[in-house]
């Protein structure tokens, strides 16, 4: 029995070390993407994780699987860092400002990894599913936070206004303002606030 317990201890120890190495490799990729805003070589990932290139592919079948792991790691960090609080009771002007500030910080934080993940979603069903889930989370967040304001719109128009708000405050729109229009974070956030405010005003006006 003692020998068997010892054998299990050895197996558990190996499993723990393997999981740590796997996590270190995913962390290395995530950090390098954030720093360089592009996909690093596997040699660079191995160097950052302090493992051999061979070890990288012992833990991950291919580059896509590694990117999935790094994307999931970022999702976990985003959940912890940007865990949403109930702000639905705020007056609408303050509510719009709070949403724009939170989303601006969130989109800036995820942009480097989101860029890489987006470029691979067509070839990787898992990444595509993860991004669709994130997009659904964004829609649900707006629907919940602005539920009172949206309820003032004509019932037939609520879905249209919600979709418009999702588009106005989405990551692709944010990155378009930051990269294509070269707006600062503050400028992009003000555009988001203005657009959300205009849409909610239009929703109330049409209902009236």
ZISULJO-V121193 format. One record per pair of residues at least 24 apart in sequence whose C-alpha atoms are under 10 Angstrom apart, sorted by the first residue. I is the first residue (numbers start at 1). GAP is how many residues later the second one is. D is the distance in whole Angstrom. If there is no record, write none. Layout:
i | gap | d
I | GAP | D
I | GAP | D
//
This chain:
i | gap | d
18 | 37 | 10
18 | 40 | 10
18 | 41 | 8
19 | 40 | 9
21 | 28 | 8
21 | 29 | 9
21 | 30 | 8
21 | 34 | 8
21 | 35 | 9
21 | 38 | 8
22 | 27 | 9
22 | 29 | 10
22 | 33 | 9
22 | 34 | 8
22 | 35 | 10
22 | 36 | 9
22 | 37 | 6
22 | 38 | 8
22 | 44 | 9
22 | 47 | 9
23 | 26 | 9
23 | 36 | 9
23 | 46 | 8
23 | 47 | 9
23 | 50 | 9
24 | 24 | 9
24 | 25 | 5
24 | 26 | 8
24 | 27 | 9
24 | 32 | 10
25 | 24 | 5
25 | 25 | 8
25 | 26 | 8
25 | 30 | 9
25 | 31 | 7
25 | 32 | 10
25 | 34 | 9
25 | 35 | 9
25 | 41 | 8
25 | 44 | 9
25 | 45 | 9
26 | 30 | 9
26 | 33 | 10
26 | 34 | 10
26 | 39 | 10
26 | 40 | 6
26 | 41 | 8
26 | 42 | 9
26 | 43 | 6
26 | 44 | 5
26 | 45 | 9
26 | 46 | 9
26 | 47 | 7
26 | 48 | 10
27 | 39 | 10
27 | 42 | 9
27 | 43 | 7
27 | 44 | 10
27 | 46 | 8
27 | 47 | 9
28 | 42 | 9
29 | 37 | 8
29 | 38 | 8
29 | 40 | 9
29 | 41 | 7
29 | 42 | 10
29 | 84 | 9
30 | 36 | 10
30 | 37 | 8
30 | 39 | 9
30 | 40 | 6
30 | 41 | 8
30 | 42 | 10
30 | 43 | 8
30 | 44 | 7
30 | 82 | 9
30 | 83 | 7
31 | 39 | 9
31 | 43 | 10
31 | 81 | 10
31 | 82 | 9
32 | 80 | 10
32 | 81 | 10
33 | 37 | 10
33 | 78 | 10
33 | 79 | 6
33 | 80 | 6
33 | 81 | 10
33 | 82 | 9
33 | 83 | 8
34 | 75 | 9
34 | 76 | 8
34 | 77 | 8
34 | 78 | 5
34 | 79 | 6
34 | 80 | 10
35 | 77 | 8
35 | 78 | 10
36 | 76 | 8
37 | 74 | 8
37 | 75 | 5
37 | 76 | 7
37 | 77 | 10
37 | 78 | 8
37 | 79 | 8
38 | 74 | 7
38 | 75 | 8
38 | 77 | 8
38 | 78 | 7
39 | 28 | 9
39 | 73 | 10
39 | 74 | 9
39 | 76 | 10
39 | 77 | 7
39 | 78 | 10
64 | 53 | 9
64 | 56 | 8
64 | 57 | 10
64 | 59 | 9
64 | 60 | 7
64 | 62 | 9
64 | 63 | 9
65 | 59 | 9
65 | 61 | 9
65 | 62 | 9
67 | 46 | 9
67 | 49 | 9
67 | 50 | 7
67 | 53 | 9
67 | 57 | 10
67 | 60 | 8
68 | 49 | 8
68 | 56 | 9
68 | 58 | 7
68 | 59 | 6
68 | 60 | 10
68 | 62 | 9
69 | 58 | 10
70 | 43 | 8
70 | 47 | 10
71 | 39 | 10
71 | 42 | 7
71 | 43 | 8
71 | 45 | 10
71 | 46 | 7
71 | 56 | 8
71 | 59 | 8
71 | 60 | 9
72 | 55 | 9
72 | 58 | 8
74 | 35 | 10
74 | 36 | 8
74 | 39 | 8
74 | 40 | 9
75 | 35 | 9
75 | 55 | 9
75 | 59 | 9
77 | 33 | 10
78 | 28 | 8
78 | 31 | 8
78 | 32 | 8
81 | 25 | 9
82 | 24 | 7
84 | 57 | 9
85 | 60 | 10
86 | 58 | 9
86 | 59 | 8
87 | 57 | 10
87 | 58 | 7
87 | 59 | 10
88 | 56 | 8
88 | 57 | 5
88 | 58 | 7
88 | 59 | 8
88 | 60 | 8
88 | 61 | 10
89 | 56 | 9
89 | 57 | 10
89 | 59 | 9
90 | 55 | 10
92 | 54 | 8
92 | 56 | 9
92 | 57 | 8
92 | 105 | 9
92 | 108 | 9
93 | 100 | 9
93 | 104 | 8
95 | 50 | 8
95 | 51 | 8
95 | 98 | 10
95 | 102 | 10
96 | 49 | 9
96 | 50 | 9
96 | 96 | 9
96 | 97 | 6
96 | 98 | 9
96 | 99 | 10
96 | 100 | 7
96 | 101 | 7
96 | 104 | 10
97 | 92 | 9
97 | 93 | 9
97 | 95 | 9
97 | 96 | 6
97 | 97 | 9
97 | 99 | 9
97 | 100 | 9
98 | 95 | 9
99 | 42 | 10
99 | 43 | 9
99 | 46 | 8
99 | 47 | 10
99 | 70 | 9
99 | 90 | 10
99 | 93 | 9
99 | 94 | 8
99 | 97 | 10
100 | 69 | 8
100 | 86 | 10
100 | 88 | 9
100 | 89 | 6
100 | 90 | 8
100 | 91 | 9
100 | 92 | 6
100 | 93 | 6
100 | 94 | 10
100 | 96 | 9
101 | 84 | 10
101 | 85 | 9
101 | 88 | 7
101 | 89 | 9
101 | 91 | 9
101 | 92 | 9
102 | 87 | 10
103 | 35 | 9
103 | 66 | 7
103 | 67 | 8
103 | 68 | 8
103 | 71 | 9
103 | 86 | 8
103 | 89 | 9
104 | 65 | 9
104 | 66 | 10
104 | 67 | 9
104 | 70 | 8
104 | 81 | 7
104 | 82 | 9
104 | 84 | 8
104 | 85 | 6
104 | 86 | 10
104 | 88 | 9
105 | 80 | 9
105 | 84 | 9
106 | 65 | 9
107 | 62 | 10
107 | 63 | 8
107 | 64 | 6
107 | 65 | 9
107 | 67 | 7
107 | 68 | 8
108 | 63 | 9
108 | 66 | 9
108 | 67 | 8
108 | 70 | 9
108 | 77 | 8
110 | 61 | 9
111 | 60 | 8
111 | 61 | 10
111 | 63 | 9
111 | 64 | 8
114 | 57 | 9
114 | 58 | 10
115 | 57 | 10
115 | 60 | 9
135 | 31 | 9
135 | 35 | 8
135 | 36 | 9
136 | 30 | 10
138 | 28 | 7
138 | 31 | 9
138 | 32 | 8
138 | 33 | 9
139 | 24 | 8
139 | 26 | 9
139 | 27 | 6
139 | 28 | 9
139 | 30 | 10
139 | 31 | 9
140 | 26 | 9
141 | 25 | 9
142 | 24 | 7
142 | 27 | 9
146 | 54 | 9
149 | 51 | 7
149 | 52 | 9
149 | 54 | 8
149 | 55 | 8
150 | 49 | 10
150 | 50 | 7
150 | 53 | 7
150 | 54 | 8
151 | 52 | 9
151 | 53 | 9
151 | 56 | 10
152 | 48 | 9
152 | 49 | 10
152 | 51 | 7
152 | 52 | 6
152 | 53 | 9
152 | 54 | 9
152 | 55 | 7
152 | 56 | 9
153 | 47 | 8
153 | 48 | 9
153 | 49 | 8
153 | 50 | 5
153 | 51 | 5
153 | 52 | 8
153 | 53 | 7
153 | 54 | 5
153 | 55 | 8
154 | 49 | 7
154 | 50 | 8
154 | 51 | 10
154 | 52 | 7
154 | 53 | 5
154 | 54 | 8
155 | 52 | 9
156 | 51 | 10
157 | 46 | 8
157 | 49 | 9
157 | 50 | 9
158 | 45 | 8
158 | 49 | 10
160 | 43 | 10
161 | 35 | 10
161 | 38 | 7
161 | 39 | 8
161 | 41 | 9
161 | 42 | 7
162 | 34 | 10
162 | 37 | 9
162 | 38 | 9
162 | 41 | 10
164 | 31 | 9
164 | 32 | 9
164 | 35 | 8
165 | 27 | 9
165 | 30 | 8
165 | 31 | 6
165 | 32 | 10
165 | 33 | 10
165 | 34 | 7
165 | 35 | 9
166 | 30 | 9
167 | 29 | 10
168 | 24 | 6
168 | 25 | 9
168 | 26 | 10
168 | 27 | 7
168 | 28 | 7
168 | 31 | 9
169 | 24 | 9
169 | 26 | 9
169 | 27 | 8
//
